[in-house]
Amino acid sequence: MKLTESTEMYLATIMLLEEENESAKVVEIADILGVTKPSVSKAMKQLLEEGYIDKELYGHITLTDLGRQAAEKVVHKRRLIITYLQRSLGLSREEASRNACRMEHVISDEMLEGIRTYLNEQEKKS
């Protein structure tokens, strides 16, 4: 199943919150993504139905194995893009992060592979 940009953002956010707090909560997700709590609740219902998350009633949200795999792909892609923008264009971490968050949803696999190749070649030169 092809994940939407919104779904990818939710999964990545949950993963990052899990890394910090062992689980995520609706209010935390809403704050980070700048959306309403009802929007998050609706999205969590869909993610639960699709098997991406486990959710306690009015409580903690955690990723299932399927959700973790999807989130790891998104976060890995974001981190590669951030590194590329910093090294190739000299952007600050903050500016690179802002742009990478937008780019991660639209770049092709070929472009991602090009970024990976570029970064590997730069490392060999170092």
C-alpha positions as CSV (number, residue, x, y, z in Angstrom):
1,M,0.0,0.0,0.0
2,K,1.3,3.5,-1.0
3,L,1.4,5.7,2.1
4,T,0.2,9.3,1.8
5,E,2.3,12.3,2.8
6,S,0.0,12.7,5.8
7,T,0.3,9.1,6.9
8,E,4.1,9.2,6.5
9,M,4.2,12.3,8.7
10,Y,2.1,10.7,11.4
11,L,4.2,7.5,11.4
12,A,7.5,9.4,11.5
13,T,6.2,11.6,14.3
14,I,5.1,8.6,16.4
15,M,8.4,6.9,15.9
16,L,10.3,10.0,17.0
17,L,8.1,10.4,20.1
18,E,8.5,6.7,20.9
19,E,12.3,7.2,20.8
20,E,11.9,10.0,23.4
21,N,9.0,8.7,25.5
22,E,8.4,5.0,24.6
23,S,5.0,6.0,23.2
24,A,3.1,8.9,21.7
25,K,-0.1,10.7,22.7
26,V,-2.6,12.4,20.5
27,V,-1.9,15.8,22.0
28,E,1.9,15.5,21.4
29,I,1.3,14.5,17.8
30,A,-1.1,17.4,17.3
31,D,1.4,19.9,18.7
32,I,4.3,18.6,16.6
33,L,2.4,18.5,13.4
34,G,0.3,21.7,14.0
35,V,-3.0,19.9,13.5
36,T,-6.1,19.5,15.7
37,K,-6.6,16.7,18.2
38,P,-9.7,15.5,16.3
39,S,-7.6,15.3,13.1
40,V,-5.0,13.2,14.9
41,S,-7.7,10.9,16.4
42,K,-9.2,10.3,13.0
43,A,-5.8,9.5,11.5
44,M,-5.0,7.2,14.4
45,K,-8.2,5.3,13.9
46,Q,-7.2,4.7,10.3
47,L,-3.7,3.7,11.2
48,L,-5.0,1.3,13.8
49,E,-7.4,-0.3,11.3
50,E,-4.6,-0.7,8.7
51,G,-2.3,-2.3,11.3
52,Y,0.3,0.5,11.6
53,I,-0.2,1.3,15.3
54,D,-1.4,-0.1,18.6
55,K,-3.5,2.4,20.6
56,E,-4.8,2.2,24.1
57,L,-8.2,3.8,24.7
58,Y,-7.4,7.4,25.4
59,G,-3.8,6.6,25.9
60,H,-0.5,5.6,24.5
61,I,0.2,5.0,20.8
62,T,2.9,2.8,19.6
63,L,4.0,1.5,16.2
64,T,3.5,-2.1,15.2
65,D,6.3,-3.8,13.3
66,L,4.6,-2.7,10.0
67,G,4.3,0.9,11.3
68,R,7.9,0.9,12.4
69,Q,9.2,-0.3,9.1
70,A,7.2,2.4,7.3
71,A,8.3,5.1,9.7
72,E,12.0,4.0,9.5
73,K,11.9,4.4,5.7
74,V,10.5,7.9,6.0
75,V,13.0,9.0,8.8
76,H,15.9,7.4,6.9
77,K,15.0,9.3,3.8
78,R,14.6,12.6,5.7
79,R,18.0,12.1,7.4
80,L,19.7,11.4,4.0
81,I,18.1,14.6,2.5
82,I,19.1,16.7,5.5
83,T,22.7,15.5,5.3
84,Y,22.8,16.1,1.5
85,L,21.4,19.7,1.8
86,Q,23.9,20.5,4.5
87,R,26.9,19.1,2.8
88,S,26.1,20.0,-0.8
89,L,24.4,23.4,-0.3
90,G,25.8,24.4,3.0
91,L,22.4,24.9,4.6
92,S,22.0,25.1,8.3
93,R,20.6,22.0,10.1
94,E,17.3,23.9,10.7
95,E,16.9,25.0,7.1
96,A,17.9,21.6,5.8
97,S,15.4,20.0,8.1
98,R,12.5,22.2,7.0
99,N,13.2,21.5,3.4
100,A,13.8,17.8,3.8
101,C,10.5,17.4,5.6
102,R,8.8,18.6,2.4
103,M,11.0,16.9,-0.1
104,E,10.9,13.4,1.5
105,H,7.4,12.9,0.2
106,V,8.0,13.7,-3.4
107,I,11.5,12.7,-4.5
108,S,11.8,9.6,-6.6
109,D,13.8,6.5,-5.6
110,E,16.3,7.4,-8.3
111,M,16.9,10.8,-6.8
112,L,17.3,9.2,-3.3
113,E,19.8,6.8,-4.7
114,G,21.7,9.7,-6.3
115,I,21.8,11.4,-3.0
116,R,23.1,8.2,-1.3
117,T,25.8,7.9,-4.0
118,Y,26.8,11.5,-3.7
119,L,27.1,11.2,0.1
120,N,29.1,8.0,-0.2
121,E,31.5,9.6,-2.7
122,Q,31.9,12.6,-0.4
123,E,32.8,10.3,2.5
124,K,35.4,8.5,0.5
125,K,37.1,11.9,-0.3
126,S,37.2,12.8,3.4
